[in-house]
């Protein structure tokens, strides 16, 4: 090794600076697992929108965010100009309306969040550091959840702002808006958990995208079919529970049942028992996804 | 204070025993961990990082119990895995900065340390390029850099010379020597090649089938009996006589001669003698034969123990 005598080629030369000063020890602060977890969360969140990644990886998330926001902006403009007495779409319906865009976002970004560390076996470098596997999964999950919250919450908020600009009665708008935002939050965490789990189980990037989109689309499709059949046979009790099949209608059921919104795309759960069941299934689903993710990383040590 | 101390360390995966009653006391410095594939080297490293629970026995690193103080151990230890672990789409700088932050360093310090460390391992302009295009040698350097970036008290290097060509091996071994000497960071380095470790390590731990075969300092293992192996084509007879008359200790086995290295002049003696006798020099290789014997010795003993 001859770089001993070679001046520091990496740093710009400063006048009078001593170039190779040899190895220096670090005696600055060392933060604990909480700082590391927060850094990983911020990095994950930025990564889902392509920030800090190549220009190419910014295209997709921002295109999708644009697609999410566009209808809200158009509706807002119409509301103001035409002077409607209510916004054209209920806040709680908005997510169900643009479901496909959300699905594509979850599909395209989950593999970027999850499979990279698994496919290139970077994960073992995280776990030989103070961060535990649980904290790692929590940070990734939180990053994806906040990304989805922004994706769905921004258009709903814009719609709400346009309603305020059109001077619609506040007491009619606020409760519905708050319910919608709570629904967005639950949607975000459920979709993030499902998306990340599917992505973690399919470490190959292209496959991961397809798998996540397929799982969400197939579940939605199944829900529609079963609901159609139940409706045709006139079985009302069963009809009420078809919403359990897809994550979207599941969360919608929680929002309509527990938060008292009017039912949108899906079918409202029948009565108090149904509401309890929908909420319970959501909680169990979240817990299952989280445990499966932690288990996946227990194996990934390599 | 001991760097690493294990007492009766045993690790079983179901019916498979990876480590069996391993009791070690490793002092600071550069220590080689030698064993065939599957001898339990990687398992031992993972236990020392507090990532694998032990079946029996205990282990402490830097005075911290790995079973209870895992995160504290990992904060002060660096680890370079054997397998590839670099994402191809980011540059070495971005990657090492990120890994520094994942070790708990604030962002500005992480940037400084990453630039410093990459320079020390010998990566310059290329560190701004995506790592997908790196050679194996460069990738190994980045892996070493991420293990050193938070200035640990100890680094665990799992097969760092794997896949490198002879020149790359030399560079990596020299780097390891600098980490232990100039940087003042203790090193545990594993390899299945004893020969390359004896040159950089102050002590060698040999394990086989999860058991400790031998733990000794290289000085005591190699003693003063360094030898150089010389292979010539042509009749080695005159060369042996000539070296004998010059006072060198020579043993011959066919075309291969083993010559004791008393001091550096022995090399000149061999060179001059070969040139004057007009022989073709096939090989001139320095060895410490006693260390090699220790390994074969150990193999025999463990073979006996398994019966």
HADDOCK unambig.tbl for C-alpha pairs under 7 A between the chains (distance, minus, plus):
assign (segid A and resid 1 and name CA) (segid B and resid 171 and name CA) 6.45 0.50 0.50
assign (segid A and resid 1 and name CA) (segid B and resid 174 and name CA) 6.78 0.50 0.50
assign (segid A and resid 9 and name CA) (segid B and resid 124 and name CA) 6.78 0.50 0.50
assign (segid A and resid 10 and name CA) (segid B and resid 119 and name CA) 6.83 0.50 0.50
assign (segid A and resid 10 and name CA) (segid B and resid 124 and name CA) 5.77 0.50 0.50
assign (segid A and resid 10 and name CA) (segid B and resid 125 and name CA) 6.99 0.50 0.50
assign (segid A and resid 23 and name CA) (segid B and resid 183 and name CA) 5.67 0.50 0.50
assign (segid A and resid 25 and name CA) (segid B and resid 151 and name CA) 6.21 0.50 0.50
assign (segid A and resid 26 and name CA) (segid B and resid 151 and name CA) 5.91 0.50 0.50
assign (segid A and resid 29 and name CA) (segid B and resid 105 and name CA) 6.77 0.50 0.50
assign (segid A and resid 30 and name CA) (segid B and resid 104 and name CA) 5.10 0.50 0.50
assign (segid A and resid 30 and name CA) (segid B and resid 105 and name CA) 5.28 0.50 0.50
assign (segid A and resid 31 and name CA) (segid B and resid 104 and name CA) 4.40 0.50 0.50
assign (segid A and resid 31 and name CA) (segid B and resid 105 and name CA) 6.25 0.50 0.50
assign (segid A and resid 32 and name CA) (segid B and resid 104 and name CA) 5.85 0.50 0.50
assign (segid A and resid 35 and name CA) (segid B and resid 104 and name CA) 6.63 0.50 0.50
assign (segid A and resid 36 and name CA) (segid B and resid 101 and name CA) 6.70 0.50 0.50
assign (segid A and resid 36 and name CA) (segid B and resid 102 and name CA) 5.24 0.50 0.50
assign (segid A and resid 36 and name CA) (segid B and resid 104 and name CA) 5.66 0.50 0.50
assign (segid A and resid 120 and name CA) (segid B and resid 85 and name CA) 5.42 0.50 0.50
assign (segid A and resid 120 and name CA) (segid B and resid 86 and name CA) 6.11 0.50 0.50
assign (segid A and resid 120 and name CA) (segid B and resid 87 and name CA) 5.61 0.50 0.50
assign (segid A and resid 121 and name CA) (segid B and resid 84 and name CA) 6.99 0.50 0.50
assign (segid A and resid 121 and name CA) (segid B and resid 85 and name CA) 4.86 0.50 0.50
assign (segid A and resid 122 and name CA) (segid B and resid 85 and name CA) 4.74 0.50 0.50
assign (segid A and resid 122 and name CA) (segid B and resid 86 and name CA) 6.25 0.50 0.50
assign (segid A and resid 128 and name CA) (segid B and resid 49 and name CA) 6.59 0.50 0.50
assign (segid A and resid 128 and name CA) (segid B and resid 74 and name CA) 6.03 0.50 0.50
assign (segid A and resid 128 and name CA) (segid B and resid 79 and name CA) 6.58 0.50 0.50
assign (segid A and resid 129 and name CA) (segid B and resid 74 and name CA) 5.05 0.50 0.50
assign (segid A and resid 129 and name CA) (segid B and resid 75 and name CA) 6.06 0.50 0.50
assign (segid A and resid 129 and name CA) (segid B and resid 103 and name CA) 5.89 0.50 0.50
assign (segid A and resid 130 and name CA) (segid B and resid 71 and name CA) 4.41 0.50 0.50
assign (segid A and resid 130 and name CA) (segid B and resid 72 and name CA) 6.91 0.50 0.50
assign (segid A and resid 130 and name CA) (segid B and resid 74 and name CA) 5.40 0.50 0.50
assign (segid A and resid 130 and name CA) (segid B and resid 75 and name CA) 5.57 0.50 0.50
assign (segid A and resid 130 and name CA) (segid B and resid 103 and name CA) 6.88 0.50 0.50
